[in-house]
Amino acid sequence: MTPRRIKSLVKNAIRRRLLAGRFRFDRHDFSAVSGREAIVVMCLWNRPSRLEHILRMLDGQEHPEGVVLLLWNNTRADRETYDAAIAAHDSRGSLRRVDIVHSPFNLGAIARFYWARRLAVAGYEGPIIVLDDDEDVDSRFVSSALEQYDPLALTSWWAFTVHSVYFDRTAARVGDRVDYAGTGGMVCPATLFRDPRFFTDIPAPFWLLDDMWLNHFALARGLRLAKLDVEIAFVMDETNQAHGQAELKQDFWEYLGGQKRATT
């Protein structure tokens, strides 16, 4: 058996364990958790300097029930940096707990949804808020996202109406038809991830395009795509891996029948 084949078998075995909710994480409690907190999930990748700011940003949310942050670190080399940032954080506001998984290899952004699946399988039926680690939000973001939550929709700030090919699109406004809803700055139902096929059926060549797959997966199950009315700012744009995925995104859009959907 070749080393490449062995590596593939190991990765597949790990993914099966993740699907079953069997993954290790470190828990950091800052104050008592009631179970009513907003759930925010986030992947960490290639931006270790950002976590300190992210913790302060979520601690400053004007959300009386508080926030629980579920992190998935896809870069093993940054483990010490992330652990140090969490240990040094002095929570004085909304951030009640941080749980972090240190992944054995880079699973891509889809990994954060293993958190959502674990919650859903355990019986949680509420919303999850998805943020990227290159996004800054204001202090009302969590409350605004929850106020606009629709259990039958992916409600996203990075929302577009597509006219023909994937990048022929315009930013959607509230009430517009939405053909693409980005995962960074989204609120959606955790129960969607109870179905293991979200993780098992994504075509291997497009594994890193979890955003487009999630759109397709949700629409196929009767959910809709909607615009989230919040303000978000991107930072560290030079680290965004999407810059090298333009052709792949168009290929996946066509593979999923997106062009036909966008023009109907």
C-alpha positions in Angstrom: 0.0 0.0 0.0 1.4 3.4 -1.0 2.0 6.2 1.5 -0.6 8.3 -0.3 -3.2 5.5 0.1 -2.4 5.1 3.8 -2.7 8.9 4.3 -6.1 8.8 2.5 -7.4 6.0 4.7 -6.3 7.7 7.9 -8.1 10.9 6.8 -11.2 9.0 6.0 -11.1 7.3 9.4 -10.7 10.6 11.2 -13.7 12.1 9.2 -15.9 9.1 10.3 -15.0 9.8 13.9 -15.8 13.5 13.5 -19.1 12.6 11.9 -19.9 10.5 15.0 -19.1 13.5 17.2 -16.0 11.9 18.6 -13.5 14.7 18.7 -11.5 16.2 21.5 -11.7 19.9 22.4 -10.4 22.2 25.1 -13.1 24.0 27.2 -12.5 27.5 28.7 -15.3 28.7 30.9 -15.3 32.4 31.8 -18.6 32.5 33.6 -21.6 30.3 34.3 -23.3 29.0 31.2 -27.1 28.8 31.2 -27.7 27.1 27.9 -29.5 30.1 26.4 -26.4 31.7 25.0 -26.0 32.5 21.3 -23.8 29.8 19.6 -21.1 31.2 17.3 -19.0 28.7 15.2 -15.7 29.7 13.5 -12.8 28.1 11.7 -9.3 29.4 12.5 -6.8 29.2 9.6 -3.7 31.2 8.8 -4.6 34.2 10.9 -3.3 33.5 14.4 -2.9 37.2 15.3 -6.7 37.7 15.0 -8.0 35.6 17.8 -7.3 38.1 20.6 -9.3 40.7 18.8 -12.1 38.2 18.0 -12.5 37.3 21.7 -12.8 40.9 22.7 -15.2 41.6 19.8 -17.5 38.8 21.0 -17.1 39.7 24.6 -18.4 43.2 23.7 -21.6 42.0 22.1 -24.8 43.6 23.4 -26.5 40.3 24.0 -27.8 39.7 27.5 -27.9 35.9 27.2 -24.2 35.8 26.4 -22.2 34.0 23.7 -20.6 30.6 23.5 -17.8 30.5 20.8 -17.0 27.1 19.2 -13.6 27.2 17.4 -12.0 24.8 15.0 -8.3 25.3 14.5 -7.2 23.9 11.1 -3.5 24.9 11.6 -1.6 22.7 14.1 1.4 25.0 14.1 -0.7 27.8 15.6 -2.0 25.8 18.6 0.2 27.4 21.2 -0.7 30.9 19.9 -4.4 30.2 20.1 -4.3 28.5 23.5 -2.3 31.5 24.9 -4.8 34.0 23.5 -7.7 32.2 25.1 -5.9 31.7 28.4 -5.0 35.4 28.5 -8.5 36.7 27.7 -10.2 38.4 30.6 -13.9 38.1 29.9 -15.9 41.0 31.3 -19.0 40.9 29.0 -20.9 38.5 26.9 -18.4 35.8 26.1 -19.2 33.0 28.5 -17.3 30.0 27.1 -14.8 29.1 24.4 -14.3 25.5 23.2 -11.6 24.8 20.7 -10.7 21.8 18.6 -7.1 21.5 17.3 -7.5 19.6 14.1 -4.9 16.9 13.1 -4.9 18.3 9.6 -6.6 21.1 7.6 -10.2 19.9 7.0 -11.2 23.1 5.4 -14.0 25.4 6.6 -16.5 22.6 6.5 -15.0 21.5 9.8 -16.8 24.1 11.8 -20.1 22.4 11.0 -19.0 19.3 12.9 -19.7 21.5 15.9 -23.2 22.2 14.6 -23.8 18.5 13.9 -22.6 17.6 17.4 -25.1 20.1 18.9 -28.0 19.0 16.7 -27.5 15.3 17.3 -27.5 16.0 21.1 -30.9 17.7 20.7 -30.2 21.3 20.1 -32.7 22.8 17.7 -31.9 26.5 17.7 -29.8 28.7 15.5 -26.0 28.8 15.0 -24.2 32.0 13.9 -21.3 31.5 11.5 -18.4 33.9 11.4 -15.1 33.9 9.6 -11.9 34.9 11.3 -11.3 37.7 8.9 -14.5 39.6 9.7 -15.2 42.4 12.1 -18.7 43.0 13.5 -20.3 45.7 15.6 -21.6 45.1 19.1 -25.2 44.5 17.9 -24.2 41.8 15.5 -25.2 38.7 17.5 -28.6 40.2 18.6 -29.4 41.4 15.1 -28.6 38.0 13.6 -30.8 36.2 16.1 -33.7 38.7 15.5 -33.5 37.9 11.8 -33.2 34.2 12.3 -35.6 32.0 10.2 -35.4 28.3 10.9 -36.3 27.7 7.2 -33.5 29.8 5.7 -29.8 30.4 5.4 -29.7 34.1 6.3 -26.4 35.6 5.2 -24.8 39.0 5.1 -22.6 38.0 2.1 -25.6 37.5 -0.2 -25.9 37.8 -3.9 -28.3 37.6 -6.8 -26.6 35.7 -9.7 -27.5 36.6 -13.2 -25.6 34.1 -15.4 -22.2 32.8 -14.5 -21.2 32.6 -10.8 -19.3 36.0 -10.7 -21.9 37.8 -12.7 -23.8 38.9 -9.7 -25.0 41.8 -7.6 -25.2 42.3 -3.9 -28.6 41.4 -2.6 -30.7 43.6 -0.4 -33.3 42.5 2.1 -36.2 41.0 0.2 -34.3 40.4 -3.0 -33.9 37.0 -4.6 -30.7 35.4 -3.2 -28.9 32.8 -5.3 -25.8 32.6 -3.1 -25.5 33.0 0.6 -21.9 33.0 2.0 -21.2 31.3 5.3 -19.2 34.2 6.8 -21.8 36.2 8.6 -24.7 33.8 8.5 -27.4 32.5 10.9 -29.0 29.2 10.2 -30.6 26.2 11.9 -28.3 23.7 13.6 -30.7 20.9 12.7 -29.7 21.1 9.0 -26.4 19.4 10.0 -28.1 16.5 11.7 -28.2 14.9 8.2 -24.7 13.2 7.8 -25.0 13.6 4.0 -23.9 17.2 4.3 -20.4 15.8 5.1 -20.4 12.6 3.1 -22.0 13.6 -0.2 -19.9 16.7 -1.1 -17.9 15.9 -4.2 -14.3 15.4 -3.2 -12.8 17.9 -5.8 -14.9 20.7 -4.2 -14.3 19.8 -0.5 -13.1 23.3 0.2 -16.2 25.0 -1.2 -18.4 24.2 1.8 -20.3 27.5 1.3 -21.6 26.5 -2.1 -22.4 23.0 -1.0 -24.3 24.3 2.0 -26.4 26.5 -0.3 -27.2 23.5 -2.5 -27.8 21.2 0.4 -30.2 23.6 2.1 -32.2 24.4 -1.0 -32.6 20.7 -1.8 -34.3 20.3 1.6 -36.7 23.1 1.2 -34.9 26.0 2.9 -34.4 29.3 1.2 -31.5 31.8 1.0 -32.0 35.3 2.5 -30.1 38.5 3.1 -29.0 39.3 6.7 -29.2 43.0 7.4 -26.0 43.7 9.4 -22.7 45.4 8.9 -19.5 43.4 8.5 -16.0 44.5 7.5 -13.3 42.2 6.0 -9.7 42.4 7.2 -6.5 40.7 6.2 -7.8 40.2 2.7 -4.4 39.1 1.4 -4.8 35.8 3.4 -8.1 34.9 1.8 -7.8 31.5 0.1 -10.8 32.4 -2.1 -8.5 34.4 -4.4 -7.2 31.2 -5.9 -10.6 29.5 -6.2 -12.4 31.5 -8.8 -12.3 28.9 -11.6 -13.1 26.1 -9.1 -16.1 28.1 -7.9 -17.5 28.5 -11.4 -17.0 24.8 -12.1 -18.9 23.9 -8.9 -21.6 26.4 -9.7 -22.2 24.7 -13.0 -21.9 21.2 -11.5 -24.7 22.1 -9.0 -26.9 23.5 -11.7 -26.6 27.0 -10.3 -26.9 28.8 -13.6 -30.3 27.3 -14.3 -31.5 28.1 -10.7 -30.3 31.7 -10.9 -32.3 32.4 -14.1 -35.6 30.8 -13.2 
